[in-house]
Amino acid sequence: MRTLEFGWYLPTHGDTTAYGVAEAQVAGSPELCERVVRAAERAAFEYLLIPVGSTCWEAWISGAFMAARSSTIKPLIAARPGYINPVLMAKMISTFDQMSGGRICINLIAGQNESEVEAEGLRYAKEERYALMEEEVSILKALWTTHGPVKFEGKFHTLSGAVVRPRPLQQPFPKFYLGGGSRQAWEVSARHSDVHLFWGDLPERIARNIAEIRQLAKAHGRENAIGFGMRLQLICREDEGDAWEAADTLVRHATERQKQEMRTLYTRSEANQRVQQLAREYGDLLLPHLWTGITRVRPGAGIAVVGNPAQCAGTLQQFIDAGCHSFCLSGYLHDEEAERFGRLVRPILAANNRGRLAA
């Protein structure tokens, strides 16, 4: 069985305990980032998701600074198709890997919000972006593993003898993560990902999805190479009532504009549509401690594990039993929730999965 790994989230865009309440907002800042990174590293998180988007600070610069201010955690940084020339991207990643002592992993993102992607000058439709992503990842891997110059002729890129120095410190290259609910996302993961991250769903549905993606990966000889994980929120308190109060406070004052944006800006993202569908079909609770409330105010990881430490660990265990080994988590406030996970939840998971957590 695979070693269990846990990742945390760096809120470069800021933090909050209550959407829609000005006094509860924490502005993005270097100080906020450093607090979160320190807390995540103390809690033994293995990787750190650096977000992208118009409200986020630039991910590569943020990730590099945070790698320099930490010692063990690996920034998980997005390689978005069409944004950076793949030869330059290969050199950036391998340089980062060498400079950080082997502490980078790569997040493959095609883009959730079509209007944002278009506003930033990318004119490829989402289907084309996945095709471009597949081509660019193939180029990255070729540049890192081929002896001698790389020649490549594809639909989007032509290389006539490219060479990248340095090679990555991690061999043959850093790990690739991809989160997506579309068939195209699954096919790219089947061919290239080390970890496919699902957004919140029912454990039995996740088990079926794992089986299907493994079958896709089998066509590339990768059915045992690909792993699976969950992208979830966490709201843990020592008392269950306090956890539910924190969850309610988080969304209680959200503005109608915030709620409307969730309904209209992410209609091309199948993963986003799936979490919205779950909220409509099941209401607030998918399971006794799996809550859909954050879908009202936040795209992406809008489903949260809520409860006391035993209840949170028990819910995460259901996804472990379904076949997941990687958990990319986040919670509000991000430094405080990271500390609670490390102190209250991780020891329970370690006891219940002996030998599967890194020391």
N, C-alpha and C positions, 0 to 999 in steps of 0.2 A: 504493500500500500504506500501511496505517496505521503511524504511529510506534509503536515498541515502548515500553511503559511497565512499570515495576516498582514494586510496593508491598511494604511490610514490615508487621510485626505488633507491636502493643504489648502485652506480657504483664502487664496490670495485676493479674492473679491471682497472679503470681509466675513464677519460672523454675526450670529444673532441668537437670542433665546426666544424671540417673538417676531415673526414676520408682520410687517405693517405697524410696528411700534418703534418710533424713532429712538426713544431712550434705550431700547434693547439692542440697537445696532452697534457693531464693533467694526470700525473702518479697516480695510486692508492696509497693512503696514509691514515693514521689516520686523518690527517687534512682535506683531501677531504671529508671523510666520515662524520666528525663532521659538516662541512659546510652544507652538503646536509641534514643531519638529522635536524639541527637547522632550515634550511629553510622550510623543509617539515612540521615540527611541528608548526612553525609560520603560515604556510598556512592552518593549520587545517586538514592535511591529517590524516586519522585514522590508516592506516597501512603502512608498509614499506617492500617491496619485497627485500629480500636478495638473490642475484643470486648465482647459482652454475655453475661449469664448470672449465676446466683446467686453464683458464686465470683469474678466480675469486679468491679472498681471501676466506678462509674457512668460510662457512656461519654461523655455530653455534657460533664460536668464535666471528666473526664480529657482529652478531646479539646481543650476550650477552653484548659486550662492548658498543654497541650503545644504548641498553636498559638502561644501567647504566648511560649513558650520556644524557638521555632524560626523559620526565616525562609522556607523554600521548600516543605517537605513539606506535603501536604494530608491532614488527618485524614479518614478514611472512617468515618462514624458511622451507626449503625443508626437507621432509622425503622421501628419495629415496629408493626404494625397494632393499634389498640385501646389503646395505652399512653398516647398524648398526643393531645389534640384536634388535628385537622389544621390549624385556623386558627392555634393557638398554635405548632404544629410549623413551619408556613410562616414565621411571624415569627421563631422561633428560628433556622432555617436561614439566612434572609436577613440577620438581624442578625449571625450568626456569619460569614457570607460577607463582609459589609462590614467588620466589625471585624478580620478576619484578612487583608484584602487579597485576597479571592477564593480562600481556601484551605479549602474544604470540599467533600467529595463524600458521597453518600448511599448507604447500604447497606440494601437492602430485605430484611428477615428476617421470615419467618412464624413461626419457632420450631422448634427441633429436638426438644426434650424436652417431651412433653405434660404430664408430672407437674409440671415446673417452671413451665410456663405456667399451669396450673391453680392451683398453689400461690400464684402472684402475683395471683390474682383474675380472670384472663381466662377467660371461660366459652365462648368461641367454639371450635368444632372447627377443625381445621387447614384444611379446605376452606372454611369460612366466613372464616377469617383471610385467605386469599388473595383472596376476594371483597372483604373489607374493605380489604385492601391496595390493590387496584386502584382502589377508590372514593377512598381517601385520597390516593393519588398523583395521581389526576385532579383532586382539589380543590387540592392543592399547586400543580400546574402552572397551573390556572385562576387562582388567587390571584396568581401571579407574572406572568401574561401578559395578564390581562383589564384593559382600560381601564374603570375605574369599579367599583362594587360587584358582588360575585359572588353570584348566586343559584344554589342547587344543591339538588336533591331526589333523594336516593338511598335505598337500602335501610337504610343505617346512619346517614347524616348528612343534615341539612337546614340550609342556610344561607339567610338572608333578606336579604343585602346586606353581606357581609363584605368588608373592605378590609384589606390588609396593607401596612405601611410599616416599614422600607424595602423596596424591591425588592432582589433579589440583585445583587451586583456582577457575578458571572458571568452573561452573557446567552445565552439567555433565562433559564437557571437552572443550578445546579450539575449535575454528572454523576450519574446513577443507576447503581448496580451491584446485581446480584442473583445469588446463588448458590443453585441448587436443582435437583433432579433430577426433580421431578414434572411432569406435563403442565401442571398449573395454574401452576407456577413458570415454565415455558417460555412460557406464554401471557401472563403478566404482563410478562415480559421482552420478548416480541415487541411488546407495545404500548408499553412505557415505558422499558426499560433502555437505557443507553448501552453497558454492558458486561454480558454474562452470563458469570459465573464458574463453570466446571466444577470439581468436585473431581477428584482423581487418577483417571485411567483410561488406557486404551490410546489412542495417538494416532489410530489408524484409527477407533475408536469416537467420539472427539471430533470428527473430521472429519464423520462421519455426523450427529452431533447438531447441529453447526453448520449443516449444510445443511437439516436439518429445522426448526430455529428460524428460520432466514432465510426459509423458506417461510411460516411463521406470521407473521413480521413483514411479509411482502409484502402481506398482507391489510390492513395499516395504513399502507402506503406507506413502510415503514421497513426494507426489506431491506438497504439500504446505510447506514442510520443506526446499526444495532446492531453492536456489536463483541463479541469473545469473548476469554476469558482462562482461566487455570488458577489454582486455589488449591492450593499444594503446599508441603511441607516441603523443606528443603535441609540436607544434611549434607555439607559440602565440606571436604576437607583436602588439603594439597599432595601427600600420599602416599595412594593408594587404601586401603591397609591400615589407616591411621589413621582414615579415614572409616568403614570398616566396623566398626572397634572402637568408635568413638563411637556408631554406630547400635546395636550390640549392648548397650553399656553403658546406653543410654537406656531400654531395655525389659527388660533381663535380670532386674531385681529387682521388677518390677511385682507388686502384690499380687493375689490372686485376686478380691478385691472390685473392684478397678479393672477387671479383665478382664470380670467379670460385668456390671458397669454398662454396658460397651460393647455387651454382647449383649442387654441388657434395656431400657435407658432410651431408646433411640432408634429403636424399631421402627416409628414412624410417619413417619420421615424417609426418603424414597426415596433421597436422596443418600447418607445414612449406610448404608443397606442395600446400596447399590451397592458401596461400598468394602469392606464386609464380605463381600459375594459374591465380589468379585475376590480377596480374600485366601483364601477357601475354594477357589476354582477354580484359582488360579495359585500358591498358596503364598506364599513370601516375596518372589518377584520377578515383576513383570509384564514387565519388560524387564531387561537386565543391570544397569542402574543406577536402576531404579524399584522401590522397596522398599515393601512393605505393612506392615512391622512395627509402625509407630506406631498402626495401626488397633486393636491389642490394648489400648491404654491411653488413646487420645485420640479423642473424637468429631470429626466434621468433617474437617479436612484431615489425614487419617491416612496419606497416601501420600507418600513422600519420594524426592527425587532424591539419590543417594548416590554419592560417588566423588571423584576428583581434579578439578581445574578443567576440563580438557578433556572429561572424561566427563560432568560436570554440565552444561556448556554444550552438549554434543552431545545430551543427553537433552532439555533445554529446547528445543533447535533442532527436534526432532521435533514438538513442539507448535506452534512457530512455523510450521513447514511445513504443519501440519494446518489452520492458519487462525487461531491465537490471536495476539493482540498485547499482552495485558495479563497480567502474572504477579504474583499476590499470594502472597508467599513468607513463610516463617518458619523459624526454626531455633534450636538450643540451643547455648549461651546466646545470647539474641537479639541482644545488642550485639556479641558476638564473631562470630557467623555473618554478621551484616550487614556487618561489616568485611571478612570473607573474600570475600563475594560481590562487593563493590565492587572489591576489589583483584585477585581471581583470576578470577572468572567473567565479570563484566560486560565487561572488555576483549575477551575472546574473542567474546562475542556481538556487540559493536560491530564487530569486524573482519569477522565473518561476515555481518553485516546492515548493510552500509555505507549511511549516510544514514537509517537507521530508528530510531536511538536519539537522544534529546534530547541536546544538547551539554552 
